[in-house]
Amino acid sequence: TVEVDFFYDDDGILCIDDGSLSRTQSIGEYEGDWSSPFLSPDRRRKERQKQEARKLKEQRKVEEKRKRELRKEEKQRKARSPGPPYRKLAPPTWIYFGTDLHELEEIQRGAQLPVFVAKCVKAIENHGMKTEGLYRVSGKKDVVDTLKTKFDLSPNLDFDLWAQESVHVLTTAVKSFFQDLPEPLFPEQVLEKLLSAMAKPEKEERREKLKKYVESGLPSLNYRVLKHIVVHLHKVTQHSDVNKMMASNLSIVFWPTLVRPNITNIKDLIASPD
């Protein structure tokens, strides 16, 4: 009778030791199965952990692949999407900036204000009212141009994000919008009446004439846009102790974009310090 010893080798695999043959040999194959009876308990635990790690890795690969497929499908869907309703009405070569206010109103299906101006103003009021030099300091031209181009491609921009990056880009873009209009917010015939009103010697008379010519002379759309801008600029002045932009500063900044008079000095427009 030959006595043999059974033991687990250093790899945790069951072996037999035949002393007469002075050699050992493994018994069976576990073939990666952590539950194989030919493995020691410690080896079984390690093999189970390895197998679970492999399964988890494979699951992650499958999930990442599915996410890539979903992103690709979403990108293709957006490319096929016609976009917001008013974009359907625009001709292929239509560009937002430089388009007449009344044409924008029709394209935007009766929106009360130009969408770009409204979104910029809202983002500025949310993030930049205490920024020093608001509307006086210019944003980088190439960044402003990028913003306008992106808006032409899709109006669904995150204006709050742009404001957090640089509120001066948005303020410059607002002024640029009015500069690009084919006709200024104050038409020439209205401007002539305003200049005549400014020539009145009495302060109260000047104010009454100015109010009358603005309310009755401006087209309703122009008046709505002007009112929105004036209310916004008034809010800016309420933070003048921080942003350093009082009404006089803002008038110097804004008058060329809204009025466009054929003069080179604001002093020629304002006949009285009142």
Phi, psi and omega in degrees: 000131181259127178271137179232152178248137174256138181203166175259128179284187183296336179272002178079021180257136182293130182229164177239139180243108177264102186302324182293335181263354179053042178205164178236158176211150180284150178254115176072176179233137180265346172049042176077006180268111185294343180269006182300137180290350181272006179250148176288160179304319180293319179293323177300317180298314180297317180294322178297317179297318179296317182295320179294322178295320178296317179297318179297320179296318178295320178298318179296321177298317179296318180295317179296320178297318180294321178298318178297319179295319179294320177296320179295317179295320179295320178296318178293323179295317179295324180294329179276341184291137179286348179087191181302155185307318186289341178291335180295328185280345184279141175293161184304329183264010183294136177234135185296310186281132184094001177269141181302144182304317184288329175291321176298320180300319180291318181294323181274014176056051173078019177301140185294332183222157171302128186302318182299313181297314182299317181289321178297312181300316180298316180293322178297316180292332179283328191230348190230011187294338180257016179279125182295136179077024181302126183074345176270317178281132182270144173279164180297130185300318182295327179287321177298315179298323178296317178300314181295320179295316179297323179291324176300323181283323180201119180290350185275057179269156175271090183292332176297321178294318178297320180295322179291328178289311179195107180292336179294333176296318181290318180296321177293323179294323178297312179297322180296323178303312181289327177293328183279348181298139178301322177238139181295163180300325173260105178300159186301319182294327177288321179299320179300320178292322179295321178295322178292325178292324180293340181278352179293135184288327183275132184299312181295322178295319178301314182296318180296317180295316180298315179299317181297312184291327180289313184288324183264335185271328182281140171303152185303320180295314179301319181295319179297316180295315179300315180299318180298317181292317181297316178299318179297315181293328175297320177296324178298317181295336179291347176247023185296336178294339179253311184276351176064024181243097176272174183302321181296321178294316181293325179295321178295321182288320190266334189301324180291333183278330182267331188253312183054055177286159179275054178222167184246356183223131180298336180295333177289336180275322182262105185280344183222143178295345178284000000 
